[in-house]
Amino acid sequence: MATPAPPTATLLPGQLGLYAAQDSPYRTYPYFESGDLGATKAVVFIGGLSNGLGGVPYTPKLSGELAKIGWKLVQTHWSSAYENFGRSSLDVDVAELGALVTHLRKLGTRTIVVMGHSTGSQDVLRYLTHRADADGGIMQAPVSDREHFILQPETKPWFDQLPLAEKLLAEGKGDTVLDYAFDAHGLRLTAYRAFSLLSPKGDDDYFSSDIPDTDGSGAYAHPLDESFGRLSAPALALYSEKDEYAHVPDIDAHIARWVKAAHGKLDTHVVKGANHAVEDPAHQVDLAAAVVAWLGKTFK
């Protein structure tokens, strides 16, 4: 889900590093460490659609609270940041996160929790169901792109592109960039990413409210028993009570289904009054406290 950059910037002291992407030893990406820089425990953070390094407003508060308990915050920049998400995928994000996790392990980081905001939550869930090298995961604002986009007048026409996107995928042409429908938003989406974001059969569709517990029909890419039911590590879902991108009638009932499917591996917390990006400093206190409490309980 796309999130606008915060209107004001907060200075965050720390240090900048580089790690090598897995697909090429000559391509490097930056990451920024803050909090307790000497810590051997880290929260590795990735933003959502259209975000970049430092683009989520609550990270300074989170960094400060992590420092108090001997953790550091590691924010990464990734190849699908900003508008480039339209030509990328969750698997690319996960591969890059994995390369950073490997890099941090080599530097002596012993405990690593991957955390994502918005569509970064999809990255986290995909990470924890496709890899086993993270010690935990945190999903903040895990909401459905599909359910939001279908309700917005400016994005509802995108769904007219789904038949073409599916046809191109079937022909092995998923990298084809689709036409005019996305241009008004300054976006260029491949057939693959459009299908992934907009179809219940798409790789990105983890959090929609109509996803069944189990599915033998193939109508959904990620029934709950194959997503939350296959977590490789403990996880925390942080849902914003006033999330403007969420369209579920009952938040508690919605996330209770995730908890049931996870068989003891998922905790949840609703940040009261918060919007999608948790922009209000008062709500950031609640979010950071929930993260700190969960880390303390899970990694004693």
N, C-alpha and C positions, 0 to 999 in steps of 0.2 A: 504494500500500500504506500502511495506517495505521501510524504510529509514535508511541508515547507520548512525551510531553514528558520531557526529562531531569529526574531527581530533584533536581538542584542547579543553580543558575544561576551563570554566570561573568560578571563585569562585562566589558564590551567597549566601550572608548572609541571614539567616532566622531562622526558627524554625521547628523542626520535630514533628509531632503528629501521633497518631494512631486512627483509627476508626474501629468499628465492622462491619463485613460483615453481610448482612441480613440473610444469610442461616445458620449462626452459631454465637452465641454470644462469642464463644471461639476463633474464627478466626479473626485476626486483620490485617489491611493493613496500611502501612505508607503513610503519606502525608506531603508535605513540603510547608510551607507558607513563602512568601517573599513579597517585596513591602512594603506597609503601614501595618504593623502588627497590628495596633490598629483599622484598618478600619472595618466597618460593611458592606462593599460591596466587593464582591470577584468574580474573574474569576477562575473557577475550570477547570483545563486543563488536557486532556488525549492525549497521543501520538497515533501513528499509528502502523501498523503491525511491529513487531520486535523491537519497541521502549520500553524503560522502564522509570522509574522516572529520569527526567533531561536529557532525550535523544534527545531533539529537540533544535537546536542551537540558536534560537532566543528568548528563554524564559528569559535569563538575561536582554536583552534589553527591552522586554515587561514588565518585573517586575519593572524595573527602571522607566519607563514611567507611569505605573499604580500608583506607589507610589506618583508621582507628583500630581495626581488628587484624592488621597484619596481612592484608591482601593488596594487590595492585590491580589497576584497571588497564587493559591493553586494548586500545582502539585501532582497528585496522582500516586501511584503504584497500579497495578491491576493484577488480577490472570492470565490474558491472555497476559501479557507482554512478550517481547522477542519471543522465538519460540513457546511458548505455545498457541499462537492464533489458531494454527491448530486444537486444541481440545476444542475450546471455541466458543463463539457466541457474537453477538451484544447484545443480551438480558442479558447475564451475565455481560458484561461491563456496561450496563445501570443500572442493579440492584446494582452494586457496586458503580457507580456514585451516584445513588439515596441514598444509605446508607450514603455516604459522605455528600451529600447535607443536609440530615436530621441531621447528626451530627453537621454540621456547623450552621444550624439554631438553634439548642439547645444551641450553644455557643454564640449566639447573632448576627450572620451574617444575615442581613436583605435582602440584594439584592444579588442574585447569578446568574451568567451567566456561562453556561457550554460551554467550548471551546475545539475543537478537531483539531489535525493535521492529515491530510491524512485520513486513515481509522477511526481515531478518529472523523472525520467529519460525518461519517456514524453513529457513536455512538450518536453524537449530534442530527442529524436529527431523529434518532429513538427515542431518549429521548423526543424530542419536539413533537412527534406524538403519544407517548404512555404514557406520564406523563405530569402533569400540575404543578409541584412544582419548576420549574426553572423560573426565570424572563426573561431569554433570552438565545440565543445561538450564537456561532461563529464557522463557519466551514472554516478552513484554508487548502488549497489544496484538495478540494473535487473533486477527480478524480475517474475514473472507473478502478477498478482492472481488471474486465473482458476484457475491451478493451485494456488494456496494456498487460496483460499476453498472449492474443491470438496473439500478434504481435512479441513476443520475441521467438527466436529459442529455447532457453533453457526452456521456460515455456509453449510453445504451446503444447507439448505432454501431459501436464496435462489434456487438454480437452478430451483426449481419455478415461479418467477415469469417465467422466460425466454419461454415461449410467449405469455403475456399481453403482456410487454414488446414482443416482436416484432410481435404483432398491432396493438398501439397505434401502433408506429412505422409500420407499413404503412398505417394509417389517418390518418397525419399528426398523431398525438396523442402525440408523444414527450415533451412536457412534462408529461404526466399523472403525478402522484405515486402510486407504487404503495402497496399496502396493508401489512398487519401484519407481513410477513416481516422487515422491517428495523427495526421499532419497538424490539425488545429491545436494540438497539445504539444507540438514540437517533438513528437515521438516518431521513431521508426521501429516497428515491431516485426520480428520474423514470424513466419507462420507458426513455428514451434512455440515461441513465447506467448503469442496471442492465444493459442489453443491452451497452453499451460495455465494462463491466468484466468481464462474465461469459461472453460469447460469443466464440468464435474469429472471428466476423465483426464484432466490436465495435472501435470506434476505439481503445480503450485496449490492445488485445491485441497488443503489440509483442514481448514477451520470452518467451512460452511455448516450451517445449522441443519441442513437436510442430509448430511453424510450419515449413512446407516452404521450400526454397530458392526455388521458383517455384510458382505455383498458377494453373492455368487453369480450375479448377472454381468459383471464387468462394466456396469454403468458409472461406477465411481472409482477413481484411481486409488483413493486412500480410505477404505472403510476403517473405522476406529480400531478394530482388532489388528489391523496391519500397520497402523501408525502409532498411536499411543500404546497399543498392546505390544509393541516390539521395541520399546525404549531400552537402550543398552546401558543406561545410567540414570540416576535419579534426576528429576526435573521439577522446575517451578514455573507455573503459568501465572503471569500478572495481567489481569484484565482491568481496564479502566472503566469505571462505572458510567461515565458520560462520553464514551468513545464515539466520536462523530462518524466513524467509519464502520461501526458495528451495527448490525441489524438483526438482533435476536430478541424475542419477546421476554425471555427470562434468562438473565446471565447466569444465575446460580444453577438452574437446571441444565443449561447448556454445558457449563464446564464440569458439572457433576458427571455427565456422561463420559467425558475425557478421563476423569479420575477413576471411574469404574473400569474403563477399558485398560487403564495402565497397571492395574493389579498391584497397587501399593508404591509405584515408582513416581507418582505425580502429586505434588502439592499445588494448591492454588491460593491466590489472594486477589481480592477486588480492591483497587485503589479508589476509595470513595471520592466522588466528585471530579475525578481526573478526566481530562480529555485524552485523545489518542497519544499524543507525544508528551503528556504530563508536563505541560508548560508552566503551570502555576507552582511557584516555589513551595507552597504549603503542601501540595500533593506530592512533590518530589521527596519531601521528608518521609511521607508514608511509604513511598516506593522503596527508597533506600533502606528504611528500617525493615521492610519485609524481606529484602534481599539479604541484609546482614543477619537477620534472625534465621533465615533458611540455611545460609551458609554455616552459621554456628551450630545448627542442629544436625546438618547433614555431614559436615566435615569436622568432627570433633578432634 
